[in-house]
Each structure stands twice: as structure tokens, then as C-alpha cells.
Amino acid sequence: MIKYILQCVFVLLLISCGKQEGTSRDKKPVGDLVDLVNPLMGTDSEFKLSNGNTYPAIATPWGMNFWTPMTNNMGDGWTYKYDDYKIRGIKQTHQPSPWINDYAAFSLMATTGELKFQEDERASWFSHKAETVKPHHYSVYLADYDVVAEVTPTERAAQFKFTFPESEESYIILDAFFKGSMVKIIPEERKIIGYCRNNSGGVPDNFHNYFVAEFDKDFEVHHTWSDGWELAKNSLDSEGEHVGAIIGFKTKKGEAVHVKVASSFISHEQAQINLSREIGKDTFEQTKEKAKQAWENELGRIVVEDDNQDNLETFYSSLYRVLLFPRKFYEFDKDNKVVHYSPYNGKVLPGYMFTDNGFWDTFRAVFPFFNMMYPELNGKIMEGLANTYKESGWLPEWASPGHRDCMIGSNSAPIIADAFLKGVKNMDTELLLEAMLKNATQLEGRPVNSVGRAGLDYYNDLGYVPYNVGIHENAARTLEYAYADFTIAKMAEKLGKTEIAEKYFKQSMNYKNLFDPSTNLMRGKNKEGDFQSPFNPLKWGDAFTEGNSLHYTWSVFHDIDG
């Protein structure tokens, strides 16, 4: 999902900045910018072709929680596919990429008639003609049950609205998902609480997502299920590998049942605080309007003038994707102090934390963009990186929510140095430089292979990561380490650390070790000093990462003249 076409943001931004004097002002977007966003863009996914790979994220900018309709099985990274026909529920999601997959997910679904609660059985036919998809609001008609399901978000909570037909048997199902979950129904409070623990890695042993759901209608029926979809009628609680809760009631035609939901990675008490603070007594429409305004505020930092409606929709749909990640992984305690559950050591600690970002995907464009347009946000992200180093001993390269073994490079360094050099405030520069230097000098103790620098011993000894020593994507690593060295040097230089700066300026020229003058291209090199052979500059992958020699030959951002 992160690998979205950010380039169009800058192309259109340049076009807008280059508007000639006297150009008509009626080319500005008419109406609300959020209405130009199409969250379904990129959802026509096909795994074998690796196209699409997004889902409609119903969220606020950088929100801790997103919500999305599920057309696919629980646990499938391609959770929503445009060409699917059935919806299984609307889930809370934290998925940054289908390959990284999701964590801390649970879902709500409404049904009528004979009780169907198992995932496949409860799925309802739907049509895009009866689906409204906006960043701040999702609505769908569940044809099998004659129910309209809606959701609108806050950063850590959401409101659901289920509009039922006349029915003697109307149900709302909370599926707490697999890999460890708990539910408890509290009829006298019209409430369900629980937790889910599903994840795809990168979490401590005590990882939980605690949730609370408050309803505005009395429960006439309450069931739970336990492992193996075993229904326990008239029960109030269940805990196991995969459990869920069912509440039911009679409904009149057009009756709307509302559910206010919030969650916390800290505790049930904190989830209740998040719910009370972010929704409180607000109506569904009030929450919806606040979420809409949150998007208007951020999208409105850039106004593009164009008489081509498709260009405007492409631009703002792309900007919406850019403003989803990295995710705010922090909360405000009862005293309104910023705290976070650490996805690295499992402790609740003060300060900011962000997650769900792969820096290989974002260091070239997203973070420089943040420095220009959202410097205050990036200052908080820098504090989060410092906290990650304190809590895990390393900077993240792909976090979701903790360290994940994905992609290559040492691209936390360019992100930090760029923020520092562009004047982002309140950075712990000494600590962050220490962390950058650790990446560049220490091989042992890395929590996963993507953290630090794989092949560091070869790189520091030979000036490159060899092709024939069993380290994949070696040429790409060399080129990206060299650029990271340059950014370390620039930061050290501004801090007055001359010796460090000189060392890493010199080391940043290591890219030259892979330049083959016989082809004028970058090329993998063996440990013995000869270039890898046979050489095909069009070969995808191998010594390079999601590209080939023709692409990576240009990956020398710090020495364009050569």
C-alpha cells in the first residue's frame, strides 16, 4: 500500500507552482477536497500480477486505527478486492502492505433472520452501486440482510451505524479473530469488551489490542463462540484461539442501531478513555463531520489548479494515501499525557511512537515531502525514532508494529539527516546520530536482517557487499549504504563533528566500486574483485532490489556528476 504513485504528487505540485500569471482562478477545485479522493483507487488487486495492493482505508490522517470492509478471508493480506462480490464484515485494520499483512484486527457485521456467524456463512452480497466510499465515511448495503452498514472514524475510535429492516431476528456480530482473543458481553451497560492478539510478527509476548464497543439498544440475545466456531448460546464471555460475541434484538423498519468503538494497545481502561475523549456524546453525523474536517485540513495544505477533473482526483487520491502512514502508535492517558505501548519491549512508556512504514519505500520522496509540508508532524516522528532506538537498541527500517524483516538499506539515516538539515525542531540529534553510527559500525545483535546493515563487515572492509557471499540484493545494498554514509557525513558536518564527517564523506564514494566502465553501469562484484558474470542489465532483482542495473545505476543521489 505504501508503494503508491507519490510521483504524481510532485509532478502536479510543480505544475501548480508554475502557473502563469493571469491564469483563470476558476480552475481551483470546486467543493470539498475530500470529495476528490477515491479510496477504491488501487483496490483492483491481483496477487500474481502485483497490481493494486491497496484497500479502502476509512481513517483520519495518520490515525492509530483504520477501518475497511472485508471481502476476503480473515488473515488474507488482500482483504478487499474490487471484483469480489461479498462482504464478511468491517474490520479495524493496521495493515500497511499486503505482504507485511495485518495485526490487531477485529470486525463488526450485521445480519438478520436465521443466525449466521461463521465467516463464510455470514458474508453478504453487495454492489458498488450501493456502496459509498470516502476517507471519512463508508456505507454499504448488505443485500442478504437488507441492512445498511456505515462507519466513520476518529484517530483511535469509530462510530458504526447499522440501519435494519423490520425483523424479529437482528444481530450484530463482533469477531475478535484468530491467534488469541477474548470477548465479554455486559448487557446492563450495553457493552462488549475484549481483546485481540492477531499479528504477523514484530510484537512482544504481551501484545494485546483491547477494545470496547458501546451500543444504544438493549440486548435481547447474547451469545459467544469459542474455538472451532462452537456457539455458546446465552453466554457472556469467551476466551481462546478465536472467539467472538453476538448480540441480538428485534428491529423496526429503518431502525438505526449505533455502536461506538475504541481500542488501545495499553489496557481496557485506556480504550474507554480513548472512546470518551474522541467520541463521547457525539452523534454519528458529528463524528463524520469531524473526520471530514480532519481530511480537509491536511489535504488543503496543497491546492492544485487544473481544469482536468481526472488530474485533480488522481492528485488528491494519491495525497490521501501519503497521509495515512506512518501510523500514530501513541495514546493520551487520563492526564492527557502522550504515552505509548512499546512494540519493541512491551512496556508502556512516555512519548511518541509511529509505526507501519518501510523506509526503503519512503525515504526518497515521502519524508522529504513531510519536511516541506508537515514539519511539525515529522518532528514527532523523529522523537518516535529516538524512542525506538532507546527501546530496542536499533533504528527501524520496516516497522509493523515492531521490527520486521523486509526490504534492504539503511534508510533511517537519510530520513533523520534530511529532517535535521531542513530544520525540523526538537530532535534529539546526539542520540539519533549515535543510532545512525551504530547501524554503520555494528553487525551483531540486530533483531532482524533488515535492521542495521546486512553485509556490513564486507562493506566496511572491501567497500562493497559482494555478489558471491550469499547476501541477496548486494549491489542495491552497497549503493544505499553509500548514500546513507553521505547523509551521516552531512549531519555530522553540521554538528561540527569533523572527523566523523570526513570518514563518511569518503565512505560515501563506495558506490564507485560497483561502476563497471566497460558497460557504464552498476554491476554486482564478487568478493575476489571481479564483476559478476554473465551480466544482463535488464535482469530484475538478483543483485538489485525490485529493479535492475538500468534503474540502480542512477541511485547515486549524492554525487550526480560522478
LUMKE-922680 format. One line per 5 residues: number of its first residue (from 0); for each residue x, y, z of C-alpha. Coordinates in pm, 1 decimal. Layout:
// LUMKE-922680
NUM> X/Y/Z | ...
END
This chain:
// LUMKE-922680
0> 0.0/0.0/0.0 | 286.8/236.6/76.9 | 427.8/180.4/-274.3 | 175.0/419.8/-424.4 | 235.0/667.5/-702.6
5> 372.5/954.1/-493.3 | 547.6/1089.3/-801.9 | 221.8/1235.7/-927.9 | 203.5/1447.7/-612.8 | 525.2/1624.3/-705.3
10> 451.5/1649.1/-1077.4 | 118.4/1815.9/-1013.6 | 267.6/2024.2/-731.3 | 525.6/2160.9/-973.9 | 254.1/2226.7/-1229.2
15> 53.0/2419.4/-971.7 | 357.9/2619.5/-860.9 | 439.1/2701.7/-1221.1 | 100.6/2857.3/-1301.9 | 144.4/3155.9/-1528.3
20> 38.5/3497.3/-1404.2 | -311.0/3580.4/-1515.7 | -435.4/3222.0/-1531.7 | -805.0/3196.2/-1453.8 | -882.5/3127.3/-1086.7
25> -1181.9/2907.8/-1172.9 | -950.8/2609.0/-1217.7 | -938.1/2555.2/-842.5 | -1129.9/2251.6/-718.6 | -1493.3/2328.5/-656.1
30> -1637.3/2198.8/-330.3 | -1465.3/1985.8/-67.0 | -1124.6/1839.8/-144.8 | -1212.4/1516.0/33.0 | -1476.9/1454.2/-232.5
35> -1198.6/1432.8/-491.5 | -1046.2/1134.8/-310.4 | -1131.8/785.8/-431.9 | -1024.8/529.1/-168.0 | -1114.7/249.5/-410.7
40> -832.6/352.9/-641.6 | -581.2/66.8/-637.6 | -818.8/-195.5/-494.6 | -848.6/-392.7/-820.0 | -577.4/-622.3/-689.3
45> -422.2/-929.0/-845.2 | -150.9/-1103.7/-645.7 | 17.1/-1282.0/-936.6 | 46.9/-954.1/-1126.9 | 120.8/-746.5/-813.9
50> -119.4/-474.8/-919.7 | -349.6/-278.2/-694.5 | -248.5/-398.1/-347.0 | -440.6/-130.1/-156.6 | -764.5/-132.6/41.5
55> -1013.6/146.2/114.9 | -881.0/288.4/441.8 | -1155.3/464.5/634.3 | -947.5/669.4/872.4 | -822.6/1007.8/978.8
60> -476.0/1123.4/867.2 | -207.8/910.3/1034.3 | -474.9/755.4/1258.0 | -388.7/480.4/1506.5 | -671.7/268.1/1367.1
65> -816.3/231.7/1019.6 | -1137.2/54.9/918.8 | -1205.0/-134.3/598.4 | -1465.9/-367.9/451.5 | -1352.9/-730.2/424.0
70> -1425.9/-926.9/108.9 | -1152.3/-1182.5/170.1 | -1078.4/-1438.2/439.9 | -959.7/-1341.2/786.7 | -581.3/-1311.3/773.2
75> -555.0/-1261.0/396.7 | -340.4/-956.8/316.5 | -556.8/-873.7/15.8 | -850.7/-802.5/244.3 | -1063.8/-609.0/-5.4
80> -1072.2/-681.4/-376.7 | -1281.6/-463.8/-601.9 | -1405.3/-756.7/-811.8 | -1526.4/-960.2/-512.7 | -1898.2/-990.9/-451.2
85> -1941.2/-1048.8/-79.4 | -1855.4/-862.9/240.6 | -1776.6/-1055.5/560.6 | -1758.0/-756.8/793.8 | -1597.6/-417.7/850.9
90> -1271.1/-460.8/1034.8 | -1031.3/-248.9/1230.2 | -702.6/-276.2/1044.4 | -341.4/-166.3/1082.8 | -210.4/-317.6/761.2
95> 49.9/-109.1/574.6 | 109.5/-362.0/296.5 | -43.3/-694.3/190.1 | 299.1/-859.9/216.9 | 354.2/-727.0/569.4
100> -10.9/-814.3/645.0 | -223.7/-704.0/938.1 | -222.4/-702.5/1315.4 | -469.3/-627.5/1596.3 | -771.9/-674.5/1370.4
105> -1132.3/-742.2/1468.6 | -1457.6/-683.8/1283.2 | -1825.8/-598.5/1315.5 | -2102.2/-735.6/1094.4 | -2481.6/-708.8/1095.5
110> -2722.6/-985.6/991.3 | -3093.6/-1062.6/1004.6 | -3300.6/-1379.5/1001.1 | -3150.8/-1716.6/1085.4 | -2828.4/-1661.5/1278.4
115> -2517.8/-1695.5/1063.4 | -2198.7/-1602.6/1240.3 | -1924.1/-1809.1/1077.0 | -1710.9/-1604.9/842.7 | -1812.7/-1767.9/514.7
120> -2177.4/-1816.0/607.3 | -2242.2/-1460.5/726.4 | -2092.5/-1296.0/415.4 | -2342.3/-1083.4/224.4 | -2368.6/-992.8/-140.3
125> -2307.3/-626.5/-213.9 | -2277.6/-397.0/-513.7 | -2053.1/-97.8/-572.0 | -2368.5/83.0/-683.8 | -2486.7/63.8/-322.0
130> -2150.1/148.8/-169.5 | -2025.2/493.2/-60.8 | -1651.6/516.7/-2.8 | -1488.8/829.8/135.0 | -1180.3/864.1/356.2
135> -1407.2/968.2/644.5 | -1714.1/752.7/576.3 | -1801.2/410.4/443.5 | -2152.3/283.1/370.5 | -2266.7/-40.1/206.6
140> -2597.2/-215.5/154.1 | -2579.3/-576.2/272.9 | -2822.0/-730.6/28.1 | -2864.1/-1065.2/205.3 | -2988.8/-893.3/520.6
145> -3147.6/-569.4/393.6 | -2910.5/-378.6/621.8 | -2709.9/-62.5/554.6 | -2377.3/-71.1/741.2 | -2180.8/250.2/794.3
150> -1864.7/353.9/976.7 | -1691.9/686.1/1042.3 | -1356.5/715.1/1224.7 | -1156.3/910.7/1475.6 | -785.5/850.2/1540.8
155> -844.2/573.9/1797.3 | -1219.5/513.4/1779.0 | -1511.2/493.9/1538.0 | -1887.9/507.0/1517.3 | -2090.9/241.7/1338.9
160> -2447.8/282.4/1220.9 | -2649.5/-22.8/1119.6 | -2990.4/52.6/964.2 | -3208.5/-257.6/991.3 | -3532.5/-375.2/830.0
165> -3830.1/-490.8/1033.1 | -3708.5/-817.0/1179.5 | -3765.9/-1042.6/1477.5 | -3402.7/-1157.0/1448.3 | -3147.8/-880.9/1402.4
170> -2787.4/-934.6/1509.3 | -2454.9/-755.6/1536.8 | -2152.7/-984.9/1537.9 | -1813.6/-889.5/1681.5 | -1544.4/-1123.7/1552.0
175> -1227.1/-1096.0/1763.1 | -1028.6/-1301.4/1510.6 | -771.9/-1575.8/1546.8 | -431.0/-1608.3/1717.0 | -570.9/-1528.3/2058.5
180> -881.4/-1330.3/2156.9 | -1133.4/-1262.0/2432.9 | -1483.6/-1115.4/2447.5 | -1709.7/-1021.3/2738.5 | -2069.2/-905.7/2695.3
185> -2202.7/-664.8/2963.0 | -2579.5/-636.7/2891.6 | -2655.1/-390.9/3173.0 | -2407.7/-146.9/3019.0 | -2496.8/-229.8/2654.4
190> -2131.0/-302.4/2607.9 | -1884.7/-558.4/2473.0 | -1522.2/-550.2/2578.6 | -1238.5/-778.0/2476.2 | -902.9/-805.9/2311.4
195> -742.6/-946.4/2000.2 | -381.1/-1056.0/1962.4 | -353.1/-1145.7/1593.6 | -32.1/-1030.6/1431.2 | 214.3/-1119.0/1157.6
200> 528.7/-1071.4/1364.2 | 711.0/-779.6/1519.8 | 535.8/-784.9/1858.5 | 636.8/-861.2/2219.3 | 480.7/-1154.1/2404.0
205> 236.9/-932.0/2594.2 | 89.3/-772.3/2281.3 | -287.1/-704.5/2300.3 | -533.4/-474.9/2128.4 | -800.7/-400.3/2390.1
210> -1138.0/-287.5/2259.5 | -1466.8/-156.0/2393.8 | -1794.6/-132.2/2199.7 | -2095.6/59.1/2333.8 | -2443.8/12.0/2182.3
215> -2751.3/234.8/2201.8 | -3001.1/-52.8/2217.5 | -3071.2/-315.7/2481.9 | -2960.0/-671.1/2410.4 | -3237.4/-928.5/2386.4
220> -2997.3/-1203.3/2281.0 | -2636.6/-1260.2/2376.1 | -2416.6/-1546.1/2257.8 | -2046.9/-1606.4/2217.7 | -1843.9/-1860.9/2028.8
225> -1522.9/-2040.2/2109.0 | -1254.6/-2218.5/1907.7 | -1382.8/-2406.4/1605.7 | -1682.1/-2170.4/1573.5 | -1854.8/-2351.9/1859.7
230> -2161.1/-2147.0/1953.9 | -2231.5/-2096.5/2325.6 | -2588.7/-1969.8/2349.8 | -2684.7/-1724.3/2624.5 | -2321.6/-1693.5/2731.3
235> -2149.2/-1370.8/2826.1 | -1778.8/-1435.6/2776.9 | -1531.0/-1644.6/2583.9 | -1153.6/-1663.1/2558.0 | -937.0/-1876.3/2333.8
240> -763.6/-1901.5/1998.9 | -1055.6/-1747.7/1805.8 | -1368.5/-1618.8/1978.4 | -1644.5/-1371.0/1916.0 | -1963.7/-1216.4/2051.7
245> -2317.5/-1192.1/1914.9 | -2588.0/-960.7/2039.8 | -2943.5/-958.6/1904.2 | -3275.3/-775.6/1920.7 | -3596.2/-704.2/1731.7
250> -3588.5/-407.8/1496.2 | -3840.1/-189.3/1317.3 | -3810.7/-92.5/952.3 | -3545.7/176.5/915.8 | -3430.4/149.8/1276.5
255> -3067.3/256.9/1321.1 | -2853.4/90.9/1585.6 | -2533.6/277.2/1671.4 | -2210.4/134.0/1805.9 | -1928.8/345.1/1946.4
260> -1599.4/154.0/1935.0 | -1248.8/234.9/2055.5 | -933.2/41.1/2121.1 | -598.8/68.1/2295.8 | -271.0/-118.6/2292.7
265> -235.6/-33.6/2662.8 | -547.6/-151.2/2850.2 | -927.4/-170.0/2854.4 | -926.4/137.4/3075.5 | -726.8/328.6/2816.1
270> -962.7/210.5/2541.6 | -1250.8/359.0/2742.3 | -1055.0/683.9/2782.1 | -998.5/693.6/2405.5 | -1370.3/638.4/2344.1
275> -1482.8/902.2/2590.7 | -1231.3/1159.6/2471.9 | -1263.9/1115.3/2095.3 | -1637.2/1041.9/2064.2 | -1807.3/1094.5/2398.9
280> -2165.5/1207.3/2337.2 | -2111.9/1294.9/1971.2 | -2365.4/1167.2/1721.8 | -2268.0/965.2/1417.9 | -2305.3/1273.5/1198.9
285> -2090.3/1484.6/1430.4 | -1808.8/1228.1/1425.1 | -1841.7/1204.6/1047.8 | -1813.9/1582.8/1010.7 | -1507.0/1598.2/1237.2
290> -1336.6/1323.5/1036.2 | -1418.6/1504.9/714.2 | -1273.2/1828.1/850.8 | -955.6/1647.1/958.4 | -901.6/1547.6/595.7
295> -990.2/1892.5/463.4 | -730.2/2047.9/693.4 | -447.4/1826.0/567.2 | -546.6/1798.2/201.1 | -599.6/2173.9/193.3
300> -231.8/2247.4/250.4 | -192.4/2199.7/-124.4 | -439.0/2347.7/-370.1 | -393.1/2234.7/-728.3 | -541.8/2434.0/-1013.4
305> -636.7/2223.9/-1313.6 | -936.6/2211.5/-1544.9 | -891.9/1835.8/-1583.0 | -1105.3/1665.6/-1318.3 | -921.0/1334.7/-1358.3
310> -592.0/1501.9/-1269.0 | -742.0/1651.7/-955.7 | -889.8/1320.5/-845.9 | -562.2/1140.4/-909.0 | -366.9/1401.5/-716.0
315> -586.6/1408.0/-406.7 | -638.9/1032.3/-406.1 | -262.2/991.1/-406.1 | -216.4/1255.7/-138.0 | -471.8/1071.0/77.3
320> -257.2/757.9/55.8 | 56.6/951.6/151.5 | -114.6/1095.8/459.2 | -217.2/757.1/603.6 | 129.0/641.2/714.6
325> 331.9/623.0/931.2 | 67.5/540.9/1187.9 | 34.9/719.1/1521.7 | 109.1/443.4/1771.1 | 62.7/658.5/2077.4
330> -227.3/749.4/2304.3 | -320.2/1014.2/2562.8 | -357.4/888.6/2919.9 | -610.9/1006.5/3179.0 | -392.6/1311.8/3246.0
335> -374.0/1383.7/2870.7 | -4.5/1293.5/2857.9 | 139.3/1126.4/2548.4 | 217.2/758.9/2615.3 | 268.4/450.0/2404.9
340> 281.2/75.5/2431.0 | 623.4/-18.4/2301.9 | 609.0/-275.1/2021.2 | 976.8/-337.5/2098.3 | 993.2/-412.7/2471.5
345> 627.5/-441.1/2569.8 | 635.4/-156.9/2823.8 | 406.3/145.0/2848.7 | 632.1/448.1/2817.9 | 602.7/825.0/2774.4
350> 644.4/996.2/2440.1 | 558.6/950.0/2076.0 | 575.3/633.3/1869.1 | 497.1/583.8/1499.9 | 488.2/262.5/1300.7
355> 377.9/88.6/981.3 | 631.5/230.0/744.0 | 908.4/82.1/533.8 | 1181.4/335.8/481.8 | 1309.5/174.9/161.6
360> 974.9/274.0/11.0 | 953.3/621.8/160.1 | 1296.4/779.5/214.8 | 1328.6/914.5/-140.3 | 1006.3/1115.5/-156.8
365> 759.2/1080.6/130.9 | 980.5/1208.2/412.5 | 1129.3/1497.5/213.2 | 768.2/1586.7/134.2 | 679.2/1575.1/504.6
370> 971.5/1806.2/581.4 | 832.2/2059.7/337.3 | 462.0/2031.7/412.8 | 428.3/1872.7/759.0 | 746.1/1957.0/956.5
375> 570.3/1955.6/1295.2 | 447.5/1601.0/1232.7 | 794.1/1492.5/1124.3 | 936.2/1630.0/1448.4 | 710.9/1388.9/1637.1
380> 815.9/1107.3/1404.6 | 1180.1/1185.0/1485.3 | 1100.5/1158.3/1856.5 | 940.4/824.5/1780.5 | 1258.0/706.5/1606.3
385> 1463.5/810.7/1908.7 | 1224.4/616.5/2131.8 | 1255.6/311.7/1907.1 | 1632.7/325.2/1948.3 | 1600.2/358.3/2326.1
390> 1355.3/68.0/2346.9 | 1508.5/-177.3/2101.1 | 1868.8/-64.4/2062.0 | 1823.3/-7.6/1689.7 | 1655.6/224.7/1443.7
395> 1365.9/73.3/1248.9 | 1381.4/12.1/875.6 | 1045.0/-163.5/834.6 | 824.9/-144.4/1144.7 | 480.1/-307.2/1175.3
400> 435.0/-256.8/1462.6 | 787.4/-358.7/1575.7 | 1089.7/-461.1/1368.1 | 1001.6/-667.1/1060.0 | 1243.1/-845.2/827.9
405> 1154.1/-680.5/499.9 | 1345.0/-488.2/232.5 | 1702.2/-356.8/243.5 | 1913.1/-49.4/305.5 | 1999.9/175.1/596.5
410> 1743.0/434.0/505.9 | 1661.5/557.9/853.1 | 1980.7/764.3/815.4 | 1865.0/974.9/517.5 | 1529.1/1033.8/685.8
415> 1687.3/1160.6/1006.8 | 1958.0/1367.6/837.7 | 1710.7/1527.7/598.2 | 1484.0/1630.5/885.5 | 1779.5/1773.8/1079.8
420> 1926.0/1961.7/784.1 | 1586.2/2110.1/696.0 | 1534.8/2244.9/1044.5 | 1283.7/2005.1/1198.2 | 1268.6/2108.7/1563.8
425> 1304.5/1926.3/1895.1 | 1515.8/1641.6/1758.8 | 1747.7/1450.7/1992.1 | 2029.3/1490.7/1741.7 | 2306.8/1338.8/1951.0
430> 2108.5/1024.1/2024.0 | 1989.3/987.4/1665.4 | 2341.6/1032.8/1527.6 | 2460.5/769.2/1772.3 | 2192.5/535.1/1638.4
435> 2290.8/607.0/1277.1 | 2655.2/534.6/1356.3 | 2561.5/209.1/1525.6 | 2393.1/98.8/1203.4 | 2713.9/178.7/1016.8
440> 2954.0/7.2/1256.6 | 2788.1/-283.0/1438.6 | 2679.7/-608.2/1274.4 | 2599.1/-823.8/1575.7 | 2280.1/-809.1/1777.4
445> 2047.9/-695.4/1501.2 | 1690.6/-811.6/1581.5 | 1613.3/-893.4/1216.0 | 1818.5/-892.2/896.4 | 1663.3/-573.0/762.0
450> 1773.3/-370.0/1065.7 | 2122.2/-220.4/1064.8 | 2327.1/-327.1/762.8 | 2341.1/-681.8/636.3 | 2688.0/-745.4/491.8
455> 2836.0/-462.3/697.3 | 3165.7/-642.5/756.7 | 3223.4/-682.4/382.4 | 3108.6/-328.8/309.8 | 3344.3/-172.6/563.0
460> 3636.2/-396.2/463.1 | 3602.7/-414.6/81.9 | 3394.4/-104.2/15.1 | 3103.7/-308.0/-120.5 | 2880.0/-604.5/-38.2
465> 2999.9/-891.9/-261.5 | 2777.7/-1074.8/-505.3 | 2902.6/-1424.2/-421.7 | 2883.0/-1439.8/-41.8 | 2516.0/-1529.8/-5.4
470> 2378.5/-1181.6/65.6 | 2094.8/-1109.9/-172.6 | 2042.6/-769.8/-338.2 | 2406.6/-691.1/-267.1 | 2458.7/-417.4/-526.4
475> 2148.3/-233.2/-412.8 | 2267.8/-257.1/-53.6 | 2607.0/-111.6/-143.8 | 2454.3/183.6/-325.9 | 2206.9/258.0/-48.7
480> 2468.7/222.5/225.9 | 2688.7/469.1/37.1 | 2408.8/724.6/25.7 | 2334.3/664.5/395.2 | 2703.0/731.9/465.4
485> 2674.0/1064.0/283.9 | 2376.3/1165.8/497.1 | 2562.9/1069.8/815.2 | 2850.1/1289.2/697.1 | 2622.3/1585.3/627.7
490> 2461.4/1563.2/969.7 | 2796.8/1523.3/1145.9 | 2937.5/1816.5/949.2 | 2660.1/2048.9/1062.5 | 2707.1/1930.2/1421.3
495> 3075.2/2017.9/1399.9 | 3194.5/1657.7/1419.4 | 3463.0/1695.8/1155.0 | 3636.0/1361.3/1194.0 | 3313.9/1166.7/1157.9
500> 3208.0/1378.9/862.4 | 3535.3/1322.3/677.2 | 3521.6/947.0/732.1 | 3170.2/910.3/597.8 | 3211.6/1153.0/308.2
505> 3498.6/930.6/196.0 | 3296.6/614.3/255.7 | 3004.1/751.8/55.6 | 3220.2/716.0/-255.6 | 3198.5/336.0/-219.8
510> 2937.2/341.2/-492.1 | 3225.0/372.2/-740.7 | 3335.4/19.1/-653.0 | 3034.8/-117.8/-841.7 | 3061.9/100.6/-1150.2
515> 3169.6/-108.6/-1446.8 | 3343.5/118.2/-1702.9 | 3304.1/-145.7/-1974.1 | 2925.0/-107.5/-1963.3 | 2894.0/227.0/-1786.1
520> 2651.1/56.7/-1548.2 | 2637.5/-54.6/-1186.6 | 2707.6/-423.6/-1152.6 | 2740.1/-685.5/-881.4 | 3100.4/-756.4/-784.6
525> 3245.2/-1076.8/-639.4 | 3448.3/-1093.4/-320.6 | 3761.7/-1155.8/-528.2 | 3717.4/-819.6/-706.2 | 3587.8/-935.6/-1044.6
530> 3244.1/-832.2/-1169.3 | 2960.7/-1084.0/-1161.1 | 2912.6/-1268.1/-1489.5 | 2713.7/-1325.4/-1705.3 | 2568.6/-979.1/-1676.5
535> 2227.4/-876.9/-1803.4 | 2143.3/-512.4/-1721.9 | 1773.0/-591.9/-1764.7 | 1768.3/-873.0/-1509.7 | 1520.6/-792.6/-1236.5
540> 1626.2/-849.4/-877.2 | 1934.2/-1065.9/-812.4 | 2195.3/-803.0/-717.3 | 1927.6/-532.8/-710.5 | 1600.8/-468.0/-528.0
545> 1276.2/-450.9/-720.6 | 1466.8/-320.4/-1016.5 | 1771.5/-385.6/-1233.9 | 2104.1/-228.6/-1323.5 | 1944.2/28.4/-1550.4
550> 1743.1/156.5/-1257.5 | 2008.4/138.2/-989.4 | 2282.7/297.1/-1194.3 | 2101.2/622.9/-1117.4 | 2092.8/551.9/-743.1
555> 2374.9/790.5/-655.4 | 2175.9/1083.2/-523.7 | 2474.7/1245.6/-354.1 | 2718.8/1257.2/-647.1 | 2518.9/1322.6/-960.0
560> 2819.2/1447.6/-1155.3 | 3012.0/1131.4/-1071.9
END
